């Protein structure tokens, strides 16, 4: 999951033992499987300082025993070379339309595709760029292509997006996965971390409005699983993938 989902602003664990909601729910064809956990079961990345702009926004929840075999398993991505491939983002956060932003309540599982076109956004307040993967939320129109105007990126794979299949993340999606297919196998390439709107010093932006609301022209950032500093820590707690 994302470290900021289970920590305080200073990066210390924020899970209350015995509190409501300390559960992980897995969807299966025969119904949901719910597993409880406590604060001692949560391990954040040691380099996460509570500010997701600084990267390393990953945590592991130890569920104490082997989870029911009915729950699907997915390998972690170890291949930096596939990260620019189309990915499938999955989340339960707020939803809506890119023209107006997130307007509907969180809670329903939704998916869609995008491309990670850069690592972390190269702006002053964002650090450890190589631990982050970033996608812009395209409308299909050049006027909303954030990376073209902000970083002079153009002509890349699907730089105007995937039309109606294009998605961006929204509040409540944090901790969800981005899947990329590697040699026919879906692997977890990213974990949803944060979203932001960017503009140049003169105010030029590609956001369709003036709000950070998951609308067209904004960008979203995942923790980069294949980064060795992240992958090695996660594997320490879950064991090498089978």
C-alpha positions in Angstrom: 0.0 0.0 0.0 1.0 3.7 0.1 2.9 4.7 3.3 0.9 7.8 3.7 -2.3 5.7 4.0 -1.1 4.2 7.2 1.1 6.9 8.8 0.9 10.3 10.4 2.3 13.4 8.8 5.7 12.6 10.3 5.7 9.2 8.8 5.1 7.2 12.0 2.4 4.5 12.0 -1.2 5.8 12.4 -3.0 2.6 12.8 -4.9 2.3 16.1 -5.0 -1.2 17.5 -8.5 -2.5 17.9 -9.9 0.5 16.0 -12.6 0.1 13.4 -11.4 -0.4 9.8 -8.0 -2.1 10.5 -8.8 -4.6 7.8 -7.8 -5.6 4.3 -10.6 -6.8 2.1 -10.0 -9.1 -0.9 -12.6 -9.5 -3.6 -13.1 -13.1 -4.8 -15.7 -14.8 -7.0 -17.2 -16.4 -3.9 -17.4 -13.2 -1.9 -15.1 -10.9 0.1 -12.3 -12.1 2.4 -11.6 -9.8 5.3 -8.4 -9.9 7.3 -7.6 -7.8 10.4 -4.3 -6.2 11.2 -2.7 -4.1 14.0 -0.1 -1.3 14.1 2.7 -3.8 14.6 1.9 -5.4 11.3 2.6 -2.2 9.3 6.1 -1.4 8.1 6.7 1.8 6.1 9.7 2.3 3.9 12.4 3.6 6.2 13.1 6.5 3.8 9.5 7.7 3.8 9.4 10.9 6.0 5.7 11.6 5.9 5.8 13.8 2.8 4.7 11.9 -0.3 6.4 14.5 -2.5 9.7 13.1 -1.2 9.1 9.7 -2.6 9.4 6.2 -1.0 5.6 6.3 -0.4 5.3 2.5 0.2 4.3 0.4 3.2 3.8 -3.3 3.7 1.0 -4.8 5.8 1.9 -8.2 7.3 -1.3 -10.3 7.6 0.2 -12.8 9.8 -0.5 -16.0 7.9 -1.1 -17.2 4.3 -4.1 -15.6 2.7 -6.8 -17.7 1.2 -5.6 -19.3 -2.1 -8.7 -17.8 -3.8 -7.1 -14.3 -3.5 -5.2 -13.5 -6.8 -1.5 -12.9 -6.5 0.5 -10.5 -8.7 4.3 -10.3 -9.0 6.1 -7.1 -8.4 7.7 -5.4 -11.4 11.5 -5.7 -11.6 11.9 -4.5 -15.2 12.6 -0.8 -15.6 12.5 -1.3 -19.3 8.7 -1.8 -19.5 7.6 1.1 -17.3 6.7 3.3 -20.4 4.3 0.6 -21.6 0.5 1.2 -21.1 -0.5 0.5 -17.6 -3.9 -0.4 -16.0 -4.6 1.8 -12.9 -7.0 0.4 -10.3 -8.6 2.2 -7.4 -11.7 2.7 -5.2 -11.4 6.5 -5.0 -13.7 9.3 -6.1 -14.7 9.3 -9.7 -16.2 11.5 -12.4 -15.3 12.9 -15.8 -12.0 14.5 -16.7 -13.8 17.6 -18.0 -15.1 18.4 -14.5 -13.0 16.4 -12.2 -13.9 14.0 -9.4 -17.5 14.6 -8.4 -18.7 11.2 -7.2 -18.1 9.5 -3.9 -15.4 6.9 -3.4 -16.0 3.3 -2.9 -16.6 1.7 -6.3 -13.8 -0.1 -8.0 -12.7 1.5 -11.3 -10.0 0.9 -13.8 -8.5 2.6 -16.9 -5.2 3.0 -18.8 -2.5 5.6 -19.1 1.3 5.8 -19.6 4.1 6.7 -17.2 6.0 9.2 -19.3 8.5 10.5 -16.7 9.7 9.6 -13.3 9.0 12.2 -10.6 8.0 15.7 -11.8 11.2 17.9 -11.9 10.0 20.7 -9.7 11.7 22.1 -6.6 9.5 20.6 -3.8 9.6 17.1 -5.2 12.7 15.0 -4.4 13.9 11.4 -5.0 12.5 11.5 -8.5 13.8 8.1 -9.4 11.5 6.5 -6.8 8.4 7.9 -8.6 6.5 7.3 -11.8 4.3 10.0 -13.3 1.5 10.1 -15.9 -0.6 13.0 -17.1 -4.3 12.8 -17.5 -4.9 13.5 -21.2 -8.2 14.5 -22.8 -7.0 13.6 -26.3 -6.6 17.3 -27.2 -3.2 19.1 -27.4 -4.6 21.8 -25.2 -4.7 19.5 -22.2 -1.4 17.7 -22.8 0.4 18.6 -19.5 3.8 17.1 -20.3 4.1 18.7 -23.7 3.8 22.3 -22.3 5.6 21.7 -19.0 8.4 19.4 -20.0 8.6 19.6 -23.8 7.6 16.0 -24.1 5.8 15.2 -27.4 5.6 12.5 -29.9 6.0 9.7 -27.3 3.7 6.7 -27.0 0.1 7.7 -26.7 1.1 11.3 -25.8 -2.5 12.5 -26.3 -3.9 9.6 -24.2 -6.2 6.7 -24.7 -9.5 8.6 -25.4 -12.4 7.2 -23.2 -10.1 4.6 -21.7 -7.7 7.2 -20.2 -7.8 7.7 -16.4 -6.2 9.8 -13.7 -6.2 9.0 -10.0 -8.4 10.8 -7.5 -8.7 11.0 -3.6 -9.2 7.6 -2.2 -7.2 5.8 -4.9 -4.0 6.0 -2.9 -2.3 2.6 -2.3 -3.9 1.0 -5.3 -1.8 -0.7 -8.0 -0.8 0.1 -11.6 -0.3 -3.0 -13.6 1.9 -3.5 -16.6 2.1 -6.7 -18.6 5.6 -8.2 -18.7 6.0 -11.2 -21.0 2.3 -11.9 -20.7 2.1 -11.6 -16.9 0.5 -8.6 -15.2 3.0 -7.2 -12.7 2.6 -4.3 -10.1 4.6 -1.5 -11.5 3.4 1.3 -9.2 1.4 2.2 -6.1 -0.8 5.3 -6.3 0.7 8.1 -4.3 -0.5 11.6 -5.1 -1.8 13.9 -7.8 -1.0 17.5 -8.6 -1.6 20.3 -11.1 1.5 22.1 -12.4 1.9 25.5 -14.1 4.8 27.5 -15.4 6.0 30.7 -13.8 3.8 32.8 -16.1 0.7 30.7 -15.0 0.6 28.6 -18.2 -1.0 25.2 -17.4 -2.9 22.5 -19.2 -5.4 21.9 -16.5 -8.9 22.4 -17.7 -9.7 24.4 -14.5 -8.0 26.1 -11.6 -8.5 23.4 -9.1 -6.7 20.2 -8.1 -9.6 17.9 -8.7 -8.4 15.0 -10.9 -9.4 16.8 -14.1 -7.8 16.7 -17.5 -4.4 18.3 -17.7 -3.3 17.2 -14.2 -0.8 14.6 -13.4 -0.6 11.7 -11.0 2.3 9.9 -9.4 2.9 6.3 -8.3 5.6 4.9 -6.1 8.0 3.1 -8.4 8.2 -0.5 -7.4 11.1 -1.5 -9.7 13.3 1.1 -8.1 15.9 -1.0 -6.2 15.7 1.1 -3.0 11.9 0.3 -2.9 11.9 -3.2 -4.3 14.6 -4.5 -1.9 12.8 -3.2 1.2 9.4 -4.7 0.1 11.0 -8.0 -0.7 12.6 -8.1 2.7 9.2 -8.2 4.3 7.3 -10.4 1.8 10.1 -12.7 0.7 11.3 -13.1 -2.9 8.4 -13.5 -5.3 7.7 -17.0 -6.4 
